[in-house]
């Protein structure tokens, strides 16, 4: 029997899972907006599907916060701020005409 990675165990805390969910939501939103193409970015109704995944990533990262202040706690806060910016960018790309 192979041990399961904490990435696939949803009940355990995982910073990697939270960050990857947010980054994949950003990548999907950028792709749906047509960013790598020659045209100007455009809003797509399918981009709203990236918002729950970005929020889920923030929740997964917030679960890793400790009760006492430490450098690890500061790093998790920095990751939360960056995921908040990802969420704002996903929402902006969805609303942007």
Biopython code that builds the backbone (N, CA, C, O; Angstrom):
import numpy as np
from Bio.PDB.StructureBuilder import StructureBuilder

atoms = [
    (1, "UNK", "N", (0.838, -1.165, 0.000)),
    (1, "UNK", "CA", (0.000, 0.000, 0.000)),
    (1, "UNK", "C", (0.893, 1.241, 0.000)),
    (1, "UNK", "O", (1.802, 1.361, 0.820)),
    (2, "UNK", "N", (0.625, 2.156, -0.923)),
    (2, "UNK", "CA", (1.411, 3.379, -1.025)),
    (2, "UNK", "C", (0.809, 4.466, -0.138)),
    (2, "UNK", "O", (-0.411, 4.621, -0.089)),
    (3, "UNK", "N", (1.655, 5.217, 0.563)),
    (3, "UNK", "CA", (1.112, 6.310, 1.383)),
    (3, "UNK", "C", (0.581, 7.426, 0.477)),
    (3, "UNK", "O", (1.176, 7.746, -0.551)),
    (4, "UNK", "N", (-0.537, 8.002, 0.876)),
    (4, "UNK", "CA", (-1.117, 9.090, 0.103)),
    (4, "UNK", "C", (-0.448, 10.403, 0.472)),
    (4, "UNK", "O", (-0.115, 10.649, 1.632)),
    (5, "UNK", "N", (-0.262, 11.220, -0.517)),
    (5, "UNK", "CA", (0.340, 12.529, -0.308)),
    (5, "UNK", "C", (-0.650, 13.459, 0.388)),
    (5, "UNK", "O", (-1.855, 13.344, 0.164)),
    (6, "UNK", "N", (-0.169, 14.379, 1.228)),
    (6, "UNK", "CA", (-1.095, 15.317, 1.875)),
    (6, "UNK", "C", (-1.782, 16.252, 0.882)),
    (6, "UNK", "O", (-2.767, 16.905, 1.226)),
    (7, "UNK", "N", (-1.274, 16.320, -0.338)),
    (7, "UNK", "CA", (-1.900, 17.167, -1.350)),
    (7, "UNK", "C", (-3.282, 16.639, -1.700)),
    (7, "UNK", "O", (-4.194, 17.421, -1.968)),
    (8, "UNK", "N", (-3.448, 15.322, -1.701)),
    (8, "UNK", "CA", (-4.713, 14.722, -2.091)),
    (8, "UNK", "C", (-5.644, 14.450, -0.916)),
    (8, "UNK", "O", (-6.803, 14.087, -1.120)),
    (9, "UNK", "N", (-5.161, 14.616, 0.299)),
    (9, "UNK", "CA", (-6.016, 14.462, 1.480)),
    (9, "UNK", "C", (-6.652, 15.810, 1.798)),
    (9, "UNK", "O", (-5.973, 16.718, 2.279)),
    (10, "UNK", "N", (-7.935, 15.946, 1.536)),
    (10, "UNK", "CA", (-8.590, 17.243, 1.681)),
    (10, "UNK", "C", (-8.757, 17.671, 3.128)),
    (10, "UNK", "O", (-8.936, 18.860, 3.394)),
    (11, "UNK", "N", (-8.705, 16.746, 4.062)),
    (11, "UNK", "CA", (-8.852, 17.115, 5.475)),
    (11, "UNK", "C", (-7.568, 17.637, 6.089)),
    (11, "UNK", "O", (-7.601, 18.284, 7.135)),
    (12, "UNK", "N", (-6.439, 17.364, 5.454)),
    (12, "UNK", "CA", (-5.167, 17.856, 5.998)),
    (12, "UNK", "C", (-4.827, 19.213, 5.378)),
    (12, "UNK", "O", (-5.293, 19.554, 4.290)),
    (13, "UNK", "N", (-4.008, 19.971, 6.096)),
    (13, "UNK", "CA", (-3.600, 21.288, 5.620)),
    (13, "UNK", "C", (-2.500, 21.148, 4.577)),
    (13, "UNK", "O", (-1.605, 20.314, 4.712)),
    (14, "UNK", "N", (-2.575, 21.973, 3.538)),
    (14, "UNK", "CA", (-1.553, 21.919, 2.507)),
    (14, "UNK", "C", (-1.408, 23.296, 1.867)),
    (14, "UNK", "O", (-2.330, 23.779, 1.210)),
    (15, "UNK", "N", (-0.249, 23.927, 2.057)),
    (15, "UNK", "CA", (0.023, 25.205, 1.403)),
    (15, "UNK", "C", (0.142, 25.030, -0.100)),
    (15, "UNK", "O", (-0.321, 25.872, -0.869)),
    (16, "UNK", "N", (0.755, 23.947, -0.511)),
    (16, "UNK", "CA", (0.952, 23.693, -1.930)),
    (16, "UNK", "C", (-0.385, 23.602, -2.656)),
    (16, "UNK", "O", (-0.533, 24.158, -3.744)),
    (17, "UNK", "N", (-1.349, 22.917, -2.077)),
    (17, "UNK", "CA", (-2.666, 22.764, -2.703)),
    (17, "UNK", "C", (-3.348, 24.120, -2.830)),
    (17, "UNK", "O", (-3.944, 24.405, -3.869)),
    (18, "UNK", "N", (-3.277, 24.957, -1.807)),
    (18, "UNK", "CA", (-3.904, 26.269, -1.856)),
    (18, "UNK", "C", (-3.289, 27.170, -2.910)),
    (18, "UNK", "O", (-4.002, 27.837, -3.660)),
    (19, "UNK", "N", (-1.972, 27.189, -2.964)),
    (19, "UNK", "CA", (-1.291, 28.042, -3.935)),
    (19, "UNK", "C", (-1.550, 27.542, -5.356)),
    (19, "UNK", "O", (-1.778, 28.345, -6.261)),
    (20, "UNK", "N", (-1.517, 26.245, -5.556)),
    (20, "UNK", "CA", (-1.747, 25.708, -6.896)),
    (20, "UNK", "C", (-3.185, 25.933, -7.364)),
    (20, "UNK", "O", (-3.409, 26.182, -8.549)),
    (21, "UNK", "N", (-4.153, 25.852, -6.465)),
    (21, "UNK", "CA", (-5.538, 26.146, -6.847)),
    (21, "UNK", "C", (-5.671, 27.592, -7.317)),
    (21, "UNK", "O", (-6.323, 27.864, -8.325)),
    (22, "UNK", "N", (-5.058, 28.509, -6.590)),
    (22, "UNK", "CA", (-5.142, 29.919, -6.974)),
    (22, "UNK", "C", (-4.420, 30.180, -8.292)),
    (22, "UNK", "O", (-4.929, 30.912, -9.141)),
    (23, "UNK", "N", (-3.248, 29.594, -8.470)),
    (23, "UNK", "CA", (-2.502, 29.808, -9.715)),
    (23, "UNK", "C", (-3.204, 29.179, -10.913)),
    (23, "UNK", "O", (-3.191, 29.745, -12.006)),
    (24, "UNK", "N", (-3.815, 28.013, -10.717)),
    (24, "UNK", "CA", (-4.553, 27.394, -11.827)),
    (24, "UNK", "C", (-5.800, 28.201, -12.167)),
    (24, "UNK", "O", (-6.172, 28.295, -13.337)),
    (25, "UNK", "N", (-6.455, 28.787, -11.158)),
    (25, "UNK", "CA", (-7.606, 29.644, -11.427)),
    (25, "UNK", "C", (-7.181, 30.879, -12.215)),
    (25, "UNK", "O", (-7.888, 31.310, -13.126)),
    (26, "UNK", "N", (-6.030, 31.449, -11.867)),
    (26, "UNK", "CA", (-5.521, 32.598, -12.609)),
    (26, "UNK", "C", (-5.179, 32.222, -14.044)),
    (26, "UNK", "O", (-5.521, 32.949, -14.976)),
    (27, "UNK", "N", (-4.510, 31.097, -14.225)),
    (27, "UNK", "CA", (-4.137, 30.663, -15.571)),
    (27, "UNK", "C", (-5.381, 30.388, -16.422)),
    (27, "UNK", "O", (-5.420, 30.745, -17.600)),
    (28, "UNK", "N", (-6.382, 29.761, -15.834)),
    (28, "UNK", "CA", (-7.615, 29.482, -16.581)),
    (28, "UNK", "C", (-8.335, 30.773, -16.940)),
    (28, "UNK", "O", (-8.863, 30.903, -18.044)),
    (29, "UNK", "N", (-8.359, 31.728, -16.017)),
    (29, "UNK", "CA", (-9.024, 32.995, -16.289)),
    (29, "UNK", "C", (-8.297, 33.773, -17.383)),
    (29, "UNK", "O", (-8.932, 34.360, -18.259)),
    (30, "UNK", "N", (-6.974, 33.775, -17.331)),
    (30, "UNK", "CA", (-6.210, 34.458, -18.381)),
    (30, "UNK", "C", (-6.421, 33.801, -19.732)),
    (30, "UNK", "O", (-6.542, 34.484, -20.750)),
    (31, "UNK", "N", (-6.465, 32.481, -19.742)),
    (31, "UNK", "CA", (-6.668, 31.770, -21.015)),
    (31, "UNK", "C", (-8.061, 32.029, -21.570)),
    (31, "UNK", "O", (-8.222, 32.205, -22.778)),
    (32, "UNK", "N", (-9.073, 32.053, -20.701)),
    (32, "UNK", "CA", (-10.429, 32.329, -21.157)),
    (32, "UNK", "C", (-10.589, 33.774, -21.620)),
    (32, "UNK", "O", (-11.454, 34.066, -22.446)),
    (33, "UNK", "N", (-9.766, 34.678, -21.095)),
    (33, "UNK", "CA", (-9.817, 36.074, -21.522)),
    (33, "UNK", "C", (-9.090, 36.288, -22.838)),
    (33, "UNK", "O", (-9.185, 37.366, -23.425)),
    (34, "UNK", "N", (-8.371, 35.291, -23.308)),
    (34, "UNK", "CA", (-7.666, 35.410, -24.576)),
    (34, "UNK", "C", (-6.395, 36.224, -24.473)),
    (34, "UNK", "O", (-6.028, 36.914, -25.424)),
    (35, "UNK", "N", (-5.716, 36.159, -23.342)),
    (35, "UNK", "CA", (-4.525, 36.987, -23.124)),
    (35, "UNK", "C", (-3.354, 36.608, -24.022)),
    (35, "UNK", "O", (-2.711, 37.522, -24.539)),
    (36, "UNK", "N", (-3.021, 35.337, -24.253)),
    (36, "UNK", "CA", (-1.845, 35.088, -25.090)),
    (36, "UNK", "C", (-2.051, 35.422, -26.556)),
    (36, "UNK", "O", (-1.082, 35.418, -27.315)),
    (37, "UNK", "N", (-3.261, 35.709, -26.984)),
    (37, "UNK", "CA", (-3.533, 36.008, -28.391)),
    (37, "UNK", "C", (-3.169, 37.432, -28.760)),
    (37, "UNK", "O", (-2.728, 38.217, -27.920)),
    (38, "UNK", "N", (-3.360, 37.749, -30.017)),
    (38, "UNK", "CA", (-3.053, 39.086, -30.514)),
    (38, "UNK", "C", (-4.177, 40.070, -30.224)),
    (38, "UNK", "O", (-3.955, 41.280, -30.245)),
    (39, "UNK", "N", (-5.361, 39.579, -29.959)),
    (39, "UNK", "CA", (-6.500, 40.457, -29.700)),
    (39, "UNK", "C", (-6.432, 41.029, -28.293)),
    (39, "UNK", "O", (-5.682, 40.557, -27.439)),
    (40, "UNK", "N", (-7.238, 42.059, -28.080)),
    (40, "UNK", "CA", (-7.337, 42.635, -26.736)),
    (40, "UNK", "C", (-8.082, 41.659, -25.824)),
    (40, "UNK", "O", (-8.921, 40.895, -26.301)),
    (41, "UNK", "N", (-7.788, 41.673, -24.525)),
    (41, "UNK", "CA", (-8.516, 40.783, -23.611)),
    (41, "UNK", "C", (-10.017, 41.069, -23.648)),
    (41, "UNK", "O", (-10.431, 42.217, -23.802)),
    (42, "UNK", "N", (-10.804, 40.050, -23.510)),
    (42, "UNK", "CA", (-12.250, 40.193, -23.539)),
    (42, "UNK", "C", (-12.859, 39.355, -22.417)),
    (42, "UNK", "O", (-12.285, 38.358, -21.980)),
    (43, "UNK", "N", (-14.023, 39.782, -21.968)),
    (43, "UNK", "CA", (-14.710, 39.072, -20.895)),
    (43, "UNK", "C", (-15.436, 37.859, -21.458)),
    (43, "UNK", "O", (-15.988, 37.900, -22.558)),
    (44, "UNK", "N", (-15.426, 36.802, -20.700)),
    (44, "UNK", "CA", (-16.116, 35.577, -21.078)),
    (44, "UNK", "C", (-17.013, 35.165, -19.915)),
    (44, "UNK", "O", (-16.606, 35.261, -18.758)),
    (45, "UNK", "N", (-18.233, 34.704, -20.212)),
    (45, "UNK", "CA", (-19.092, 34.280, -19.097)),
    (45, "UNK", "C", (-18.560, 33.056, -18.366)),
    (45, "UNK", "O", (-18.978, 32.790, -17.239)),
    (46, "UNK", "N", (-17.658, 32.313, -18.972)),
    (46, "UNK", "CA", (-17.098, 31.111, -18.344)),
    (46, "UNK", "C", (-16.035, 31.436, -17.312)),
    (46, "UNK", "O", (-15.615, 30.557, -16.559)),
    (47, "UNK", "N", (-15.595, 32.680, -17.266)),
    (47, "UNK", "CA", (-14.559, 33.052, -16.310)),
    (47, "UNK", "C", (-15.053, 33.036, -14.874)),
    (47, "UNK", "O", (-14.244, 32.984, -13.948)),
    (48, "UNK", "N", (-16.352, 33.079, -14.670)),
    (48, "UNK", "CA", (-16.888, 33.044, -13.309)),
    (48, "UNK", "C", (-16.572, 31.703, -12.646)),
    (48, "UNK", "O", (-16.592, 31.608, -11.419)),
    (49, "UNK", "N", (-16.283, 30.676, -13.427)),
    (49, "UNK", "CA", (-15.940, 29.374, -12.860)),
    (49, "UNK", "C", (-14.576, 29.374, -12.182)),
    (49, "UNK", "O", (-14.297, 28.496, -11.366)),
    (50, "UNK", "N", (-13.728, 30.338, -12.504)),
    (50, "UNK", "CA", (-12.407, 30.422, -11.874)),
    (50, "UNK", "C", (-12.482, 31.054, -10.487)),
    (50, "UNK", "O", (-11.582, 30.851, -9.672)),
    (51, "UNK", "N", (-13.534, 31.812, -10.207)),
    (51, "UNK", "CA", (-13.650, 32.511, -8.918)),
    (51, "UNK", "C", (-13.768, 31.540, -7.741)),
    (51, "UNK", "O", (-13.067, 31.728, -6.747)),
    (52, "UNK", "N", (-14.631, 30.497, -7.805)),
    (52, "UNK", "CA", (-14.690, 29.580, -6.661)),
    (52, "UNK", "C", (-13.373, 28.849, -6.392)),
    (52, "UNK", "O", (-13.042, 28.569, -5.240)),
    (53, "UNK", "N", (-12.628, 28.544, -7.446)),
    (53, "UNK", "CA", (-11.354, 27.861, -7.250)),
    (53, "UNK", "C", (-10.325, 28.792, -6.611)),
    (53, "UNK", "O", (-9.515, 28.352, -5.795)),
    (54, "UNK", "N", (-10.351, 30.074, -6.977)),
    (54, "UNK", "CA", (-9.452, 31.038, -6.332)),
    (54, "UNK", "C", (-9.826, 31.212, -4.855)),
    (54, "UNK", "O", (-8.946, 31.325, -4.001)),
    (55, "UNK", "N", (-11.125, 31.235, -4.557)),
    (55, "UNK", "CA", (-11.563, 31.336, -3.158)),
    (55, "UNK", "C", (-11.201, 30.079, -2.380)),
    (55, "UNK", "O", (-10.787, 30.160, -1.224)),
    (56, "UNK", "N", (-11.353, 28.928, -3.004)),
    (56, "UNK", "CA", (-10.990, 27.664, -2.357)),
    (56, "UNK", "C", (-9.495, 27.648, -2.033)),
    (56, "UNK", "O", (-9.091, 27.179, -0.969)),
    (57, "UNK", "N", (-8.683, 28.159, -2.949)),
    (57, "UNK", "CA", (-7.254, 28.245, -2.693)),
    (57, "UNK", "C", (-6.933, 29.151, -1.513)),
    (57, "UNK", "O", (-6.038, 28.850, -0.723)),
    (58, "UNK", "N", (-7.667, 30.271, -1.387)),
    (58, "UNK", "CA", (-7.454, 31.151, -0.240)),
    (58, "UNK", "C", (-7.840, 30.473, 1.063)),
    (58, "UNK", "O", (-7.157, 30.634, 2.075)),
    (59, "UNK", "N", (-8.922, 29.721, 1.047)),
    (59, "UNK", "CA", (-9.355, 29.010, 2.256)),
    (59, "UNK", "C", (-8.330, 27.954, 2.646)),
    (59, "UNK", "O", (-8.010, 27.805, 3.826)),
    (60, "UNK", "N", (-7.815, 27.221, 1.665)),
    (60, "UNK", "CA", (-6.802, 26.196, 1.955)),
    (60, "UNK", "C", (-5.542, 26.824, 2.541)),
    (60, "UNK", "O", (-4.930, 26.251, 3.442)),
    (61, "UNK", "N", (-5.149, 27.991, 2.043)),
    (61, "UNK", "CA", (-3.970, 28.660, 2.573)),
    (61, "UNK", "C", (-4.243, 29.205, 3.969)),
    (61, "UNK", "O", (-3.376, 29.143, 4.841)),
    (62, "UNK", "N", (-5.437, 29.737, 4.184)),
    (62, "UNK", "CA", (-5.777, 30.291, 5.499)),
    (62, "UNK", "C", (-5.839, 29.206, 6.569)),
    (62, "UNK", "O", (-5.610, 29.488, 7.745)),
    (63, "UNK", "N", (-6.142, 27.983, 6.183)),
    (63, "UNK", "CA", (-6.158, 26.885, 7.151)),
    (63, "UNK", "C", (-4.775, 26.612, 7.724)),
    (63, "UNK", "O", (-4.658, 26.024, 8.799)),
    (64, "UNK", "N", (-3.732, 27.029, 7.025)),
    (64, "UNK", "CA", (-2.363, 26.762, 7.469)),
    (64, "UNK", "C", (-1.835, 27.810, 8.456)),
    (64, "UNK", "O", (-0.719, 27.675, 8.958)),
    (65, "UNK", "N", (-2.616, 28.838, 8.734)),
    (65, "UNK", "CA", (-2.174, 29.849, 9.706)),
    (65, "UNK", "C", (-2.092, 29.246, 11.094)),
    (65, "UNK", "O", (-2.959, 28.470, 11.498)),
    (66, "UNK", "N", (-1.059, 29.601, 11.812)),
    (66, "UNK", "CA", (-0.914, 29.140, 13.186)),
    (66, "UNK", "C", (-1.553, 30.120, 14.154)),
    (66, "UNK", "O", (-1.986, 31.205, 13.767)),
    (67, "UNK", "N", (-1.606, 29.720, 15.428)),
    (67, "UNK", "CA", (-2.201, 30.599, 16.438)),
    (67, "UNK", "C", (-1.191, 31.619, 16.946)),
    (67, "UNK", "O", (-1.577, 32.708, 17.372)),
    (68, "UNK", "N", (0.074, 31.290, 16.909)),
    (68, "UNK", "CA", (1.101, 32.195, 17.419)),
    (68, "UNK", "C", (1.874, 32.797, 16.261)),
    (68, "UNK", "O", (1.991, 32.191, 15.196)),
    (69, "UNK", "N", (2.399, 33.991, 16.476)),
    (69, "UNK", "CA", (3.162, 34.675, 15.461)),
    (69, "UNK", "C", (4.522, 34.008, 15.274)),
    (69, "UNK", "O", (5.213, 33.700, 16.245)),
    (70, "UNK", "N", (4.898, 33.790, 14.011)),
    (70, "UNK", "CA", (6.213, 33.264, 13.674)),
    (70, "UNK", "C", (6.516, 33.688, 12.237)),
    (70, "UNK", "O", (5.680, 34.298, 11.571)),
    (71, "UNK", "N", (7.710, 33.361, 11.771)),
    (71, "UNK", "CA", (8.040, 33.668, 10.378)),
    (71, "UNK", "C", (7.201, 32.843, 9.413)),
    (71, "UNK", "O", (6.885, 33.310, 8.318)),
    (72, "UNK", "N", (6.838, 31.629, 9.800)),
    (72, "UNK", "CA", (5.937, 30.807, 8.980)),
    (72, "UNK", "C", (4.583, 31.499, 8.850)),
    (72, "UNK", "O", (4.001, 31.530, 7.766)),
    (73, "UNK", "N", (4.083, 32.054, 9.953)),
    (73, "UNK", "CA", (2.816, 32.777, 9.948)),
    (73, "UNK", "C", (2.901, 33.974, 8.995)),
    (73, "UNK", "O", (1.959, 34.242, 8.250)),
    (74, "UNK", "N", (4.024, 34.690, 9.017)),
    (74, "UNK", "CA", (4.218, 35.837, 8.124)),
    (74, "UNK", "C", (4.238, 35.394, 6.664)),
    (74, "UNK", "O", (3.676, 36.071, 5.802)),
    (75, "UNK", "N", (4.880, 34.266, 6.384)),
    (75, "UNK", "CA", (4.900, 33.747, 5.015)),
    (75, "UNK", "C", (3.518, 33.364, 4.520)),
    (75, "UNK", "O", (3.175, 33.608, 3.363)),
    (76, "UNK", "N", (2.723, 32.764, 5.399)),
    (76, "UNK", "CA", (1.359, 32.394, 5.009)),
    (76, "UNK", "C", (0.529, 33.653, 4.769)),
    (76, "UNK", "O", (-0.298, 33.673, 3.857)),
    (77, "UNK", "N", (0.732, 34.703, 5.568)),
    (77, "UNK", "CA", (0.020, 35.958, 5.331)),
    (77, "UNK", "C", (0.395, 36.575, 3.991)),
    (77, "UNK", "O", (-0.470, 37.104, 3.292)),
    (78, "UNK", "N", (1.668, 36.515, 3.622)),
    (78, "UNK", "CA", (2.094, 37.028, 2.319)),
    (78, "UNK", "C", (1.438, 36.225, 1.199)),
    (78, "UNK", "O", (1.013, 36.798, 0.196)),
    (79, "UNK", "N", (1.352, 34.904, 1.360)),
    (79, "UNK", "CA", (0.659, 34.088, 0.365)),
    (79, "UNK", "C", (-0.820, 34.437, 0.281)),
    (79, "UNK", "O", (-1.393, 34.450, -0.808)),
    (80, "UNK", "N", (-1.441, 34.720, 1.420)),
    (80, "UNK", "CA", (-2.855, 35.120, 1.411)),
    (80, "UNK", "C", (-3.050, 36.442, 0.676)),
    (80, "UNK", "O", (-4.013, 36.590, -0.076)),
    (81, "UNK", "N", (-2.157, 37.399, 0.880)),
    (81, "UNK", "CA", (-2.258, 38.672, 0.170)),
    (81, "UNK", "C", (-2.077, 38.471, -1.332)),
    (81, "UNK", "O", (-2.779, 39.096, -2.127)),
    (82, "UNK", "N", (-1.155, 37.618, -1.727)),
    (82, "UNK", "CA", (-0.959, 37.370, -3.158)),
    (82, "UNK", "C", (-2.166, 36.654, -3.757)),
    (82, "UNK", "O", (-2.533, 36.924, -4.901)),
    (83, "UNK", "N", (-2.787, 35.751, -3.009)),
    (83, "UNK", "CA", (-3.982, 35.083, -3.515)),
    (83, "UNK", "C", (-5.169, 36.035, -3.562)),
    (83, "UNK", "O", (-6.055, 35.866, -4.400)),
    (84, "UNK", "N", (-5.208, 37.028, -2.684)),
    (84, "UNK", "CA", (-6.242, 38.051, -2.757)),
    (84, "UNK", "C", (-6.079, 38.880, -4.035)),
    (84, "UNK", "O", (-7.067, 39.243, -4.672)),
    (85, "UNK", "N", (-4.831, 39.177, -4.406)),
    (85, "UNK", "CA", (-4.585, 39.886, -5.662)),
    (85, "UNK", "C", (-4.974, 39.031, -6.864)),
    (85, "UNK", "O", (-5.488, 39.552, -7.854)),
    (86, "UNK", "N", (-4.733, 37.718, -6.784)),
    (86, "UNK", "CA", (-5.153, 36.813, -7.860)),
    (86, "UNK", "C", (-6.665, 36.832, -7.987)),
    (86, "UNK", "O", (-7.188, 36.890, -9.100)),
    (87, "UNK", "N", (-7.380, 36.784, -6.865)),
    (87, "UNK", "CA", (-8.836, 36.827, -6.896)),
    (87, "UNK", "C", (-9.330, 38.138, -7.494)),
    (87, "UNK", "O", (-10.276, 38.136, -8.282)),
    (88, "UNK", "N", (-8.707, 39.254, -7.133)),
    (88, "UNK", "CA", (-9.098, 40.548, -7.695)),
    (88, "UNK", "C", (-8.846, 40.591, -9.201)),
    (88, "UNK", "O", (-9.658, 41.138, -9.947)),
    (89, "UNK", "N", (-7.734, 40.023, -9.653)),
    (89, "UNK", "CA", (-7.438, 40.003, -11.086)),
    (89, "UNK", "C", (-8.420, 39.119, -11.837)),
    (89, "UNK", "O", (-8.847, 39.472, -12.937)),
    (90, "UNK", "N", (-8.785, 37.978, -11.266)),
    (90, "UNK", "CA", (-9.762, 37.099, -11.906)),
    (90, "UNK", "C", (-11.103, 37.810, -12.036)),
    (90, "UNK", "O", (-11.747, 37.736, -13.082)),
    (91, "UNK", "N", (-11.525, 38.496, -10.983)),
    (91, "UNK", "CA", (-12.791, 39.241, -11.039)),
    (91, "UNK", "C", (-12.706, 40.405, -12.028)),
    (91, "UNK", "O", (-13.671, 40.684, -12.739)),
    (92, "UNK", "N", (-11.563, 41.082, -12.078)),
    (92, "UNK", "CA", (-11.394, 42.177, -13.028)),
    (92, "UNK", "C", (-11.451, 41.675, -14.461)),
    (92, "UNK", "O", (-12.080, 42.310, -15.307)),
    (93, "UNK", "N", (-10.814, 40.558, -14.751)),
    (93, "UNK", "CA", (-10.846, 40.018, -16.108)),
    (93, "UNK", "C", (-12.237, 39.543, -16.497)),
    (93, "UNK", "O", (-12.586, 39.542, -17.678)),
    (94, "UNK", "N", (-13.032, 39.141, -15.512)),
    (94, "UNK", "CA", (-14.389, 38.701, -15.804)),
    (94, "UNK", "C", (-15.293, 39.899, -16.094)),
    (94, "UNK", "O", (-16.165, 39.815, -16.959)),
    (95, "UNK", "N", (-15.096, 41.014, -15.382)),
    (95, "UNK", "CA", (-15.960, 42.175, -15.539)),
    (95, "UNK", "C", (-15.496, 43.060, -16.692)),
    (95, "UNK", "O", (-16.313, 43.736, -17.317)),
    (96, "UNK", "N", (-14.207, 43.065, -16.979)),
    (96, "UNK", "CA", (-13.642, 43.915, -18.008)),
    (96, "UNK", "C", (-14.268, 43.599, -19.364)),
    (96, "UNK", "O", (-14.287, 42.437, -19.772)),
    (97, "UNK", "N", (-14.790, 44.624, -20.083)),
    (97, "UNK", "CA", (-15.469, 44.343, -21.374)),
    (97, "UNK", "C", (-14.555, 43.979, -22.482)),
    (97, "UNK", "O", (-15.008, 43.725, -23.598)),
]
sb = StructureBuilder()
sb.init_structure("model")
sb.init_model(0)
sb.init_chain("A")
sb.init_seg("    ")
for serial, (resi, resn, name, xyz) in enumerate(atoms, 1):
    if name == "N":
        sb.init_residue(resn, " ", resi, " ")
    sb.init_atom(name, np.array(xyz, "f"), 0.0, 1.0, " ", f" {name:<3s}", serial, name[0])
structure = sb.get_structure()
